[in-house]
Amino acid sequence: MTFGIRDAWRSGAGFPLNVAVSRCALGARGSSSTGGAFIGDFSTRNRGPGVCAAAAAVLLGLAAPTQAQVERGVLYDDAPAMNAVVHNRVKPQMSALLDQLTTSGRAMTLDDVKVFEAKDKFLPGKIAIGLAEAVLDTAPGDARRTRLLTGFRRLSELTMEDDNETWGIYYYLSALHQLQQAGLLDEAVAPDVLARLRMKLDWRTFVREDQLTLIDLPNNYFGVAFSIARLRYLLGWEDATASEALLVKTLDHFRQYSGEFGFADETDGEGRFDRYSVLLIGEIAQRFIETGVQPPQEVRDWLRRSVDLVLLRSNRRGEGFEYGRSIGVYGETSFLEILSAAAALDLLTDQEEAMAYAFSSRIAARYADFWLDSGTGSVNMWDHGRRTDAYRGKHRILGENISLSHQLFYTNAIWNRLGWKDRAPDPGFAQWLQTLPRSTTTWFARGALDRALITYRDGERVIGLPLVNGGPTQHMNTPYFPIPYSPGVLAGAADETYPQLIPRITLSDGTVLQPLSWFQDVRTTTQGDVARVTYRLAALDRMGETAPIRDDRLSMTTDYVFSPGEITRHDVAVPREGVRISKVELEFASFSSGAQATAAGVTFETGAVSAFEVDGLTCAVHAPNAVHQSPVGPFRTLVRCSADAVPDGWRGSWRLRLRGDR
């Protein structure tokens, strides 16, 4: 019989008391719970979240967090030290997974996924880094270290013929480099296997060597190629020529498509600025740190700009980036990578470093409390109403567990080296949050077309309004719409195209247009607590194709107003002569519930949104379905609005009323 991860969780084997408390917190997630956790005679099944939080506080000696709605997780008035969370909660979870992996080998199943049959193209490399980190975290002479090294040796042979691409190559090389530095490489990998790995783990598998151009990959992979070449050099597998050339290429591309503002366009100038645009320079900086190279001043300057954007998103829940693809838990750990790199490179003031550590500690606590699932022993990005983009589908479940824990492990190690090991976060974090600006505009590009991200802080709530082009494959998807996003309050649904908070306009010939992609004359003003954003579109985006298509039969002006507890949007759509609008549709998928129709729109009994008021459309309340799911959980209510036969253009507006955030 195989002793699996479920058994490890249920028996408590290898898990200290505070991991059982983590199970309590996870079991109290309302609809996200997969079962009860037990601590002595205390059962969390059917217990309220406040009971679990209090139990956790008593057993761990931590201040009890305040529990908000399910989608938000807990608000940490006080957070545990980051190292305590990583050491006592994340490492035991990963240890159980790795024990099952080394025992079961290719037969391993995690949450009903046969992990080696799921075609995860990064998995061999992630297995390598996970095992290498576990080896190095175990004391010499410990029998567990011997077992892990034996497991590494066996799995390196078993996975030799498996697909392992790009990031998987990087992870594998990083693992080999760490083992080499520790003098354990010969024990971990057989000589013939190492010789074959030297041939396979190569940046040339996805970069044209003669031109140094990527083979059908987005531009952030230049940084991956540089990292691979640098690690091959450090392993003695090639000279420094390739890594130096790829570094030049990486920085040239970053310079070309980030322009004067320092954020990388994910496309070749089409304007997709998202989480990757902010994170990429953090990843590049981390590779400099990892491989012992001092980054040039340009990299430091670019990283500082990402830091400024991240610090604006600081919050007591540890929530992360709010729009675009691959957000949710990765939107949170991306902040860990950016902030720890900036701290390591001495780019922060003393106060900023203390606040960055306080925020990072909350992100780590949220990972253990909110994202780890007690029923499976795995991170949950896919079930109980959670949804992520297809790129991070559940077939990658083992690899996602390893890469997320890796991000926590190595960023925590940086904070430990900087003197923050086991230190409680600064108690002044909440007060510092109140000093952050009410409204900020971060420019990505300006000129014929404008790209920007407006950040508005409403008490504890962080709201982002992106004006970007999702570009090929993403322009039509809700996470890239020019609408307000706020984690657990306002969100899109990965890979879904319903008209969330924007008008979908059907012309009389059946053409469907939406106001996406080409923003001009973006203007932002702030007066007191009120921020206004205006822009125009000379053409709308014609739906139905992979890439955006300009259609100038309709133009639009849009006006947003943000004020405490309220967001309004007003649109004016003007058709060219002879063009007729046959239908306008708009939807609002909300986490709020208890909807009641009113003359002005809809009110909600519970949830962060208290009312949705609409002018220019007629609305009705519906039950959401399977497409109405967000990275953090399901939407509770769907409001559908429409207007028929609008021959002379359309004017419409909506207003969101928000409850205080606590």
Summary of the structure (lengths in Angstrom):
residues: 662
radius of gyration: 25.0
end to end distance: 47.4
largest distance: 82.3
contacts: 2370
relative contact order: 0.10
helix: 40%
strand: 23%
